[in-house]
Amino acid sequence: MPKSLFNSTVFHVEPMPGQPGRHVVRHPGAVAILPVHGDAFLLIQNHRRSIGTTLLEVPAGTLEKGEDPQQAAIRELAEETGATAQSWKPFGHFWSAPGFCDERLHLFVADELTLGAPILEAHEEIECLLVPQSEAIAAAASGVYEDAKTAAIILRFAMLRDG
């Protein structure tokens, strides 16, 4: 096992196999949820300090050690939006940035929502918004969403819904 060069509470950095001078971020994985509320999606305006701007996104979060992805999705939806869902559908996965990171993003569609109050962590700056599905799909298709996971899950939903 390669020697870790940096460790944080979430990830660590180690030499990239077969690529001298390059490094890989080892990440525990994450979830992204597309919450469907009737003819709308429940999205969040999330201030991202790493890039200094606020993005319109789907709720998402990092897996805790040994956590089942669907349980993480249930937890993250409740924390970031206050919503619970009666119906959960696994929606595939993708690698968020495979050139330097092994984060696997597990996707879920949450439906039959009961809305509630979010349980935000002290550092989170999040506001919930209901966005009509047609508006969100058009925005994703035209490149309005700068967050890749949000655009990807909305467009996948639209393609599968419309057959």
C-alpha positions as protocol buffer text, in pm:
chain_id: "A"
residue {
  index: 1
  type: MET
  ca { x: 0 y: 0 z: 0 }
}
residue {
  index: 2
  type: PRO
  ca { x: 148 y: 339 z: -98 }
}
residue {
  index: 3
  type: LYS
  ca { x: 252 y: 580 z: 173 }
}
residue {
  index: 4
  type: SER
  ca { x: 1 y: 858 z: 239 }
}
residue {
  index: 5
  type: LEU
  ca { x: 146 y: 1205 z: 180 }
}
residue {
  index: 6
  type: PHE
  ca { x: -141 y: 1395 z: 339 }
}
residue {
  index: 7
  type: ASN
  ca { x: -434 y: 1294 z: 558 }
}
residue {
  index: 8
  type: SER
  ca { x: -750 y: 1490 z: 632 }
}
residue {
  index: 9
  type: THR
  ca { x: -1064 y: 1388 z: 818 }
}
residue {
  index: 10
  type: VAL
  ca { x: -1227 y: 1302 z: 482 }
}
residue {
  index: 11
  type: PHE
  ca { x: -957 y: 1197 z: 234 }
}
residue {
  index: 12
  type: HIS
  ca { x: -587 y: 1131 z: 191 }
}
residue {
  index: 13
  type: VAL
  ca { x: -332 y: 1192 z: -85 }
}
residue {
  index: 14
  type: GLU
  ca { x: -83 y: 930 z: -203 }
}
residue {
  index: 15
  type: PRO
  ca { x: 146 y: 877 z: -503 }
}
residue {
  index: 16
  type: MET
  ca { x: -40 y: 785 z: -823 }
}
residue {
  index: 17
  type: PRO
  ca { x: 31 y: 425 z: -926 }
}
residue {
  index: 18
  type: GLY
  ca { x: 255 y: 417 z: -1234 }
}
residue {
  index: 19
  type: GLN
  ca { x: 278 y: 798 z: -1258 }
}
residue {
  index: 20
  type: PRO
  ca { x: 592 y: 931 z: -1091 }
}
residue {
  index: 21
  type: GLY
  ca { x: 548 y: 1286 z: -968 }
}
residue {
  index: 22
  type: ARG
  ca { x: 166 y: 1266 z: -977 }
}
residue {
  index: 23
  type: HIS
  ca { x: -72 y: 1212 z: -687 }
}
residue {
  index: 24
  type: VAL
  ca { x: -417 y: 1069 z: -628 }
}
residue {
  index: 25
  type: VAL
  ca { x: -680 y: 1179 z: -378 }
}
residue {
  index: 26
  type: ARG
  ca { x: -830 y: 874 z: -205 }
}
residue {
  index: 27
  type: HIS
  ca { x: -1189 y: 959 z: -115 }
}
residue {
  index: 28
  type: PRO
  ca { x: -1449 y: 746 z: 70 }
}
residue {
  index: 29
  type: GLY
  ca { x: -1717 y: 820 z: -191 }
}
residue {
  index: 30
  type: ALA
  ca { x: -2025 y: 1036 z: -187 }
}
residue {
  index: 31
  type: VAL
  ca { x: -2393 y: 1050 z: -275 }
}
residue {
  index: 32
  type: ALA
  ca { x: -2605 y: 1288 z: -481 }
}
residue {
  index: 33
  type: ILE
  ca { x: -2982 y: 1294 z: -458 }
}
residue {
  index: 34
  type: LEU
  ca { x: -3241 y: 1423 z: -705 }
}
residue {
  index: 35
  type: PRO
  ca { x: -3542 y: 1499 z: -482 }
}
residue {
  index: 36
  type: VAL
  ca { x: -3865 y: 1496 z: -686 }
}
residue {
  index: 37
  type: HIS
  ca { x: -4160 y: 1689 z: -540 }
}
residue {
  index: 38
  type: GLY
  ca { x: -4453 y: 1663 z: -779 }
}
residue {
  index: 39
  type: ASP
  ca { x: -4354 y: 1851 z: -1096 }
}
residue {
  index: 40
  type: ALA
  ca { x: -4052 y: 2013 z: -927 }
}
residue {
  index: 41
  type: PHE
  ca { x: -3709 y: 1924 z: -798 }
}
residue {
  index: 42
  type: LEU
  ca { x: -3599 y: 2028 z: -450 }
}
residue {
  index: 43
  type: LEU
  ca { x: -3260 y: 2189 z: -512 }
}
residue {
  index: 44
  type: ILE
  ca { x: -3027 y: 2381 z: -283 }
}
residue {
  index: 45
  type: GLN
  ca { x: -2839 y: 2705 z: -320 }
}
residue {
  index: 46
  type: ASN
  ca { x: -2508 y: 2605 z: -163 }
}
residue {
  index: 47
  type: HIS
  ca { x: -2229 y: 2852 z: -95 }
}
residue {
  index: 48
  type: ARG
  ca { x: -1904 y: 2680 z: -193 }
}
residue {
  index: 49
  type: ARG
  ca { x: -1614 y: 2844 z: -14 }
}
residue {
  index: 50
  type: SER
  ca { x: -1359 y: 2652 z: -222 }
}
residue {
  index: 51
  type: ILE
  ca { x: -1463 y: 2849 z: -532 }
}
residue {
  index: 52
  type: GLY
  ca { x: -1607 y: 3156 z: -359 }
}
residue {
  index: 53
  type: THR
  ca { x: -1954 y: 3135 z: -510 }
}
residue {
  index: 54
  type: THR
  ca { x: -2301 y: 2995 z: -454 }
}
residue {
  index: 55
  type: LEU
  ca { x: -2420 y: 2714 z: -682 }
}
residue {
  index: 56
  type: LEU
  ca { x: -2765 y: 2569 z: -745 }
}
residue {
  index: 57
  type: GLU
  ca { x: -2719 y: 2198 z: -675 }
}
residue {
  index: 58
  type: VAL
  ca { x: -2881 y: 1871 z: -584 }
}
residue {
  index: 59
  type: PRO
  ca { x: -2828 y: 1770 z: -220 }
}
residue {
  index: 60
  type: ALA
  ca { x: -2513 y: 1562 z: -179 }
}
residue {
  index: 61
  type: GLY
  ca { x: -2257 y: 1454 z: 75 }
}
residue {
  index: 62
  type: THR
  ca { x: -1966 y: 1232 z: 167 }
}
residue {
  index: 63
  type: LEU
  ca { x: -2005 y: 876 z: 287 }
}
residue {
  index: 64
  type: GLU
  ca { x: -1907 y: 811 z: 645 }
}
residue {
  index: 65
  type: LYS
  ca { x: -1671 y: 517 z: 707 }
}
residue {
  index: 66
  type: GLY
  ca { x: -1853 y: 193 z: 624 }
}
residue {
  index: 67
  type: GLU
  ca { x: -2182 y: 372 z: 549 }
}
residue {
  index: 68
  type: ASP
  ca { x: -2425 y: 226 z: 295 }
}
residue {
  index: 69
  type: PRO
  ca { x: -2473 y: 477 z: 9 }
}
residue {
  index: 70
  type: GLN
  ca { x: -2855 y: 475 z: 32 }
}
residue {
  index: 71
  type: GLN
  ca { x: -2839 y: 538 z: 407 }
}
residue {
  index: 72
  type: ALA
  ca { x: -2602 y: 826 z: 338 }
}
residue {
  index: 73
  type: ALA
  ca { x: -2846 y: 963 z: 80 }
}
residue {
  index: 74
  type: ILE
  ca { x: -3133 y: 947 z: 331 }
}
residue {
  index: 75
  type: ARG
  ca { x: -2916 y: 1124 z: 589 }
}
residue {
  index: 76
  type: GLU
  ca { x: -2792 y: 1394 z: 351 }
}
residue {
  index: 77
  type: LEU
  ca { x: -3140 y: 1472 z: 216 }
}
residue {
  index: 78
  type: ALA
  ca { x: -3270 y: 1521 z: 570 }
}
residue {
  index: 79
  type: GLU
  ca { x: -2970 y: 1728 z: 681 }
}
residue {
  index: 80
  type: GLU
  ca { x: -2950 y: 1960 z: 380 }
}
residue {
  index: 81
  type: THR
  ca { x: -3320 y: 2001 z: 300 }
}
residue {
  index: 82
  type: GLY
  ca { x: -3520 y: 1868 z: 594 }
}
residue {
  index: 83
  type: ALA
  ca { x: -3711 y: 1645 z: 351 }
}
residue {
  index: 84
  type: THR
  ca { x: -3782 y: 1275 z: 379 }
}
residue {
  index: 85
  type: ALA
  ca { x: -3882 y: 1049 z: 90 }
}
residue {
  index: 86
  type: GLN
  ca { x: -4114 y: 750 z: 72 }
}
residue {
  index: 87
  type: SER
  ca { x: -3955 y: 623 z: -249 }
}
residue {
  index: 88
  type: TRP
  ca { x: -3583 y: 577 z: -322 }
}
residue {
  index: 89
  type: LYS
  ca { x: -3439 y: 465 z: -655 }
}
residue {
  index: 90
  type: PRO
  ca { x: -3068 y: 393 z: -709 }
}
residue {
  index: 91
  type: PHE
  ca { x: -2971 y: 589 z: -1021 }
}
residue {
  index: 92
  type: GLY
  ca { x: -2622 y: 466 z: -1106 }
}
residue {
  index: 93
  type: HIS
  ca { x: -2289 y: 621 z: -1024 }
}
residue {
  index: 94
  type: PHE
  ca { x: -2000 y: 810 z: -1179 }
}
residue {
  index: 95
  type: TRP
  ca { x: -1643 y: 905 z: -1094 }
}
residue {
  index: 96
  type: SER
  ca { x: -1637 y: 1276 z: -1009 }
}
residue {
  index: 97
  type: ALA
  ca { x: -1279 y: 1353 z: -1119 }
}
residue {
  index: 98
  type: PRO
  ca { x: -1098 y: 1030 z: -1220 }
}
residue {
  index: 99
  type: GLY
  ca { x: -786 y: 1209 z: -1341 }
}
residue {
  index: 100
  type: PHE
  ca { x: -674 y: 1270 z: -984 }
}
residue {
  index: 101
  type: CYS
  ca { x: -941 y: 1137 z: -745 }
}
residue {
  index: 102
  type: ASP
  ca { x: -1113 y: 803 z: -681 }
}
residue {
  index: 103
  type: GLU
  ca { x: -1437 y: 957 z: -548 }
}
residue {
  index: 104
  type: ARG
  ca { x: -1730 y: 743 z: -664 }
}
residue {
  index: 105
  type: LEU
  ca { x: -2054 y: 941 z: -660 }
}
residue {
  index: 106
  type: HIS
  ca { x: -2362 y: 723 z: -600 }
}
residue {
  index: 107
  type: LEU
  ca { x: -2681 y: 873 z: -748 }
}
residue {
  index: 108
  type: PHE
  ca { x: -3036 y: 840 z: -614 }
}
residue {
  index: 109
  type: VAL
  ca { x: -3380 y: 971 z: -703 }
}
residue {
  index: 110
  type: ALA
  ca { x: -3594 y: 1046 z: -398 }
}
residue {
  index: 111
  type: ASP
  ca { x: -3970 y: 1079 z: -455 }
}
residue {
  index: 112
  type: GLU
  ca { x: -4290 y: 1126 z: -257 }
}
residue {
  index: 113
  type: LEU
  ca { x: -4128 y: 1391 z: -38 }
}
residue {
  index: 114
  type: THR
  ca { x: -4240 y: 1527 z: 294 }
}
residue {
  index: 115
  type: LEU
  ca { x: -4080 y: 1869 z: 333 }
}
residue {
  index: 116
  type: GLY
  ca { x: -3924 y: 1984 z: 660 }
}
residue {
  index: 117
  type: ALA
  ca { x: -3656 y: 2207 z: 809 }
}
residue {
  index: 118
  type: PRO
  ca { x: -3290 y: 2136 z: 727 }
}
residue {
  index: 119
  type: ILE
  ca { x: -3038 y: 2041 z: 997 }
}
residue {
  index: 120
  type: LEU
  ca { x: -2735 y: 2236 z: 877 }
}
residue {
  index: 121
  type: GLU
  ca { x: -2382 y: 2213 z: 1009 }
}
residue {
  index: 122
  type: ALA
  ca { x: -2226 y: 2539 z: 1133 }
}
residue {
  index: 123
  type: HIS
  ca { x: -2017 y: 2586 z: 815 }
}
residue {
  index: 124
  type: GLU
  ca { x: -2304 y: 2520 z: 571 }
}
residue {
  index: 125
  type: GLU
  ca { x: -2475 y: 2806 z: 390 }
}
residue {
  index: 126
  type: ILE
  ca { x: -2770 y: 2637 z: 218 }
}
residue {
  index: 127
  type: GLU
  ca { x: -3113 y: 2753 z: 104 }
}
residue {
  index: 128
  type: CYS
  ca { x: -3375 y: 2518 z: -42 }
}
residue {
  index: 129
  type: LEU
  ca { x: -3564 y: 2595 z: -363 }
}
residue {
  index: 130
  type: LEU
  ca { x: -3837 y: 2411 z: -551 }
}
residue {
  index: 131
  type: VAL
  ca { x: -3755 y: 2437 z: -922 }
}
residue {
  index: 132
  type: PRO
  ca { x: -4006 y: 2320 z: -1185 }
}
residue {
  index: 133
  type: GLN
  ca { x: -3871 y: 2009 z: -1360 }
}
residue {
  index: 134
  type: SER
  ca { x: -3905 y: 2164 z: -1706 }
}
residue {
  index: 135
  type: GLU
  ca { x: -3707 y: 2471 z: -1596 }
}
residue {
  index: 136
  type: ALA
  ca { x: -3435 y: 2261 z: -1430 }
}
residue {
  index: 137
  type: ILE
  ca { x: -3401 y: 2030 z: -1731 }
}
residue {
  index: 138
  type: ALA
  ca { x: -3374 y: 2325 z: -1972 }
}
residue {
  index: 139
  type: ALA
  ca { x: -3115 y: 2490 z: -1745 }
}
residue {
  index: 140
  type: ALA
  ca { x: -2910 y: 2169 z: -1725 }
}
residue {
  index: 141
  type: ALA
  ca { x: -2926 y: 2119 z: -2103 }
}
residue {
  index: 142
  type: SER
  ca { x: -2817 y: 2477 z: -2175 }
}
residue {
  index: 143
  type: GLY
  ca { x: -2523 y: 2474 z: -1934 }
}
residue {
  index: 144
  type: VAL
  ca { x: -2668 y: 2701 z: -1665 }
}
residue {
  index: 145
  type: TYR
  ca { x: -2577 y: 2458 z: -1385 }
}
residue {
  index: 146
  type: GLU
  ca { x: -2206 y: 2485 z: -1318 }
}
residue {
  index: 147
  type: ASP
  ca { x: -2215 y: 2189 z: -1079 }
}
residue {
  index: 148
  type: ALA
  ca { x: -2145 y: 1873 z: -1281 }
}
residue {
  index: 149
  type: LYS
  ca { x: -2330 y: 1628 z: -1057 }
}
residue {
  index: 150
  type: THR
  ca { x: -2644 y: 1842 z: -1073 }
}
residue {
  index: 151
  type: ALA
  ca { x: -2641 y: 1870 z: -1452 }
}
residue {
  index: 152
  type: ALA
  ca { x: -2565 y: 1500 z: -1492 }
}
residue {
  index: 153
  type: ILE
  ca { x: -2839 y: 1366 z: -1266 }
}
residue {
  index: 154
  type: ILE
  ca { x: -3104 y: 1604 z: -1401 }
}
residue {
  index: 155
  type: LEU
  ca { x: -3020 y: 1520 z: -1763 }
}
residue {
  index: 156
  type: ARG
  ca { x: -3011 y: 1145 z: -1688 }
}
residue {
  index: 157
  type: PHE
  ca { x: -3352 y: 1179 z: -1523 }
}
residue {
  index: 158
  type: ALA
  ca { x: -3490 y: 1368 z: -1825 }
}
residue {
  index: 159
  type: MET
  ca { x: -3356 y: 1112 z: -2074 }
}
residue {
  index: 160
  type: LEU
  ca { x: -3495 y: 814 z: -1883 }
}
residue {
  index: 161
  type: ARG
  ca { x: -3828 y: 985 z: -1812 }
}
residue {
  index: 162
  type: ASP
  ca { x: -3880 y: 1079 z: -2176 }
}
residue {
  index: 163
  type: GLY
  ca { x: -3754 y: 744 z: -2301 }
}
